[in-house]
Amino acid sequence: MARLIVAGAAGRMGRILTSLIVQQPAHSLAGAVEAKGVKAVGSDAGEVAGVGTLNVRITEDYAAIATPDTVTLDFTNATASLEHLAIAAAKGAAIVIGSTGFTAEMEARARELAPRTRTLIAPNMSIGINVLIRLVSEAAKLLGGFDAEVLEIHHRTKIDAPSGTALALGRAVAAARGQDFQKAAVFGREGITGARPEGQIGVMALRGGDAVGDHTVIFAGQGERLELIHRTQSREALASGALKAAAWLEHQANGLYSIRDVLGL
Ligand SMILES: NC(=O)c1ccc[n+]([C@@H]2O[C@H](COP(=O)([O-])OP(=O)(O)OC[C@H]3O[C@@H](n4cnc5c(N)ncnc54)[C@H](O)[C@@H]3O)[C@@H](O)[C@H]2O)c1
């Protein structure tokens, strides 16, 4: 049985994770963490998630509960996840990070810390998105002369843009075409931009309402367009992917893994 810790327990993903964990006999909730000073600290994680009392108090002290026999599911934010990764690495606890919004420096630090324990970092836990990334990579190779644009829409409260998934899709196009993504990417356009440079990869972020997350990759050629679209209809798909990842990660050797390792993609 995987002993799971939910970091960000009062958040949207955290509450869904808690509710899924209690439904699955293969998992148990070993702990729940929230940010210092947040109202939910000290409350019962089950009550916060709306699934009744579980006798697991939400703590603000992750270091006190991270042990080698636990797997942490971290859906907080990039800064908090990096702090948790450092603690997990020091304690030998396994950690699945779903948070997005890592800067290049933060990614470098995460790559340095991750191999010291069992770490899985995935900006999107859904099987559909991970199949999309593979299809996009194939399409980018097959449609060499086509212009690639990535478009995403998320709910109005998302704090980072573009989404980690949009970046992963853009990177998949760049890698398939032997390009440096940072050099090829343009994030939004405005004013007299001039003609579209060859090889540019556009990444556009829309925000509004309660959209869980839709991603479209457009390959535009002369007289035709291919559009590959994925729509996330509920956070349960993402949360259950994270639980699958946790169960898989528990039994791996130290190292940095991705969700594609779990799905065999
Ligand atoms: N990988 C995926 O499939 C996937 C899916 C959905 C969301 N996300 C990402 O996960 C993150 C969380 O998303 P959300 O919609 O649940 O956000 P949210 O704002 O609803 O929840 C985040 C929670 O983390 C808590 N938090 C902040 N700092 C903390 C700390 N130091 N320790 C413990 N808890 C802390 C906040 O108080 C909040 O309750 C975002 O980065 C989002 O982009 C990833």
The ligand as an SDF file (V2000), in Angstrom:
LIG
                    3D

 44 48  0  0  0  0  0  0  0  0999 V2000
    0.4810   18.2220  -13.6250 N   0  0  0  0  0  0  0  0  0  0  0  0
   -0.8270   18.3230  -13.7730 C   0  0  0  0  0  0  0  0  0  0  0  0
   -1.4950   17.4590  -14.3730 O   0  0  0  0  0  0  0  0  0  0  0  0
   -1.5330   19.5070  -13.1740 C   0  0  0  0  0  0  0  0  0  0  0  0
   -2.9300   19.5650  -13.1020 C   0  0  0  0  0  0  0  0  0  0  0  0
   -3.5420   20.6580  -12.4680 C   0  0  0  0  0  0  0  0  0  0  0  0
   -2.7580   21.6470  -11.9040 C   0  0  0  0  0  0  0  0  0  0  0  0
   -1.4020   21.5920  -12.0130 N   0  0  0  0  0  0  0  0  0  0  0  0
   -0.5280   22.5550  -11.3520 C   0  0  0  0  0  0  0  0  0  0  0  0
   -0.5450   22.2340   -9.9520 O   0  0  0  0  0  0  0  0  0  0  0  0
   -0.4310   23.4340   -9.1870 C   0  0  0  0  0  0  0  0  0  0  0  0
   -1.6410   23.5670   -8.2570 C   0  0  0  0  0  0  0  0  0  0  0  0
   -2.8240   23.7040   -9.0040 O   0  0  0  0  0  0  0  0  0  0  0  0
   -4.2280   23.9590   -8.2800 P   0  0  0  0  0  0  0  0  0  0  0  0
   -5.1740   24.2930   -9.3730 O   0  0  0  0  0  0  0  0  0  0  0  0
   -4.5420   22.8380   -7.3580 O   0  0  0  0  0  0  0  0  0  0  0  0
   -3.8730   25.2940   -7.4630 O   0  0  0  0  0  0  0  0  0  0  0  0
   -4.5070   25.8310   -6.1180 P   0  0  0  0  0  0  0  0  0  0  0  0
   -4.0600   27.2580   -6.0020 O   0  0  0  0  0  0  0  0  0  0  0  0
   -5.9780   25.5280   -6.0440 O   0  0  0  0  0  0  0  0  0  0  0  0
   -3.7710   24.9530   -4.9630 O   0  0  0  0  0  0  0  0  0  0  0  0
   -2.4370   25.1090   -4.5820 C   0  0  0  0  0  0  0  0  0  0  0  0
   -2.3620   24.8930   -3.0770 C   0  0  0  0  0  0  0  0  0  0  0  0
   -0.9940   24.8240   -2.6830 O   0  0  0  0  0  0  0  0  0  0  0  0
   -0.8640   25.4570   -1.4270 C   0  0  0  0  0  0  0  0  0  0  0  0
    0.5160   25.8250   -1.1560 N   0  0  0  0  0  0  0  0  0  0  0  0
    1.2300   26.9090   -1.5630 C   0  0  0  0  0  0  0  0  0  0  0  0
    2.4700   26.8990   -1.0110 N   0  0  0  0  0  0  0  0  0  0  0  0
    2.5470   25.7710   -0.2630 C   0  0  0  0  0  0  0  0  0  0  0  0
    3.5650   25.2040    0.5500 C   0  0  0  0  0  0  0  0  0  0  0  0
    4.7720   25.7870    0.7180 N   0  0  0  0  0  0  0  0  0  0  0  0
    3.3060   24.0300    1.1790 N   0  0  0  0  0  0  0  0  0  0  0  0
    2.1090   23.4130    1.0390 C   0  0  0  0  0  0  0  0  0  0  0  0
    1.0780   23.9170    0.3140 N   0  0  0  0  0  0  0  0  0  0  0  0
    1.3130   25.0790   -0.3450 C   0  0  0  0  0  0  0  0  0  0  0  0
   -1.8120   26.6710   -1.5570 C   0  0  0  0  0  0  0  0  0  0  0  0
   -2.1280   27.2200   -0.2750 O   0  0  0  0  0  0  0  0  0  0  0  0
   -2.9960   26.0480   -2.2800 C   0  0  0  0  0  0  0  0  0  0  0  0
   -3.9530   25.5370   -1.3490 O   0  0  0  0  0  0  0  0  0  0  0  0
   -0.2980   24.5700  -10.2140 C   0  0  0  0  0  0  0  0  0  0  0  0
    1.0760   24.8040  -10.4510 O   0  0  0  0  0  0  0  0  0  0  0  0
   -0.9620   24.0030  -11.4620 C   0  0  0  0  0  0  0  0  0  0  0  0
   -0.5030   24.5930  -12.6550 O   0  0  0  0  0  0  0  0  0  0  0  0
   -0.7910   20.5420  -12.6310 C   0  0  0  0  0  0  0  0  0  0  0  0
  1  2  1  0
  2  3  2  0
  2  4  1  0
  4  5  1  0
  4 44  2  0
  5  6  2  0
  6  7  1  0
  7  8  2  0
  8  9  1  0
  8 44  1  0
  9 10  1  0
  9 42  1  0
 10 11  1  0
 11 12  1  0
 11 40  1  0
 12 13  1  0
 13 14  1  0
 14 15  2  0
 14 16  1  0
 14 17  1  0
 17 18  1  0
 18 19  2  0
 18 20  1  0
 18 21  1  0
 21 22  1  0
 22 23  1  0
 23 24  1  0
 23 38  1  0
 24 25  1  0
 25 26  1  0
 25 36  1  0
 26 27  1  0
 26 35  1  0
 27 28  2  0
 28 29  1  0
 29 30  1  0
 29 35  2  0
 30 31  1  0
 30 32  2  0
 32 33  1  0
 33 34  2  0
 34 35  1  0
 36 37  1  0
 36 38  1  0
 38 39  1  0
 40 41  1  0
 40 42  1  0
 42 43  1  0
M  CHG  2   8   1  16  -1
M  END
$$$$
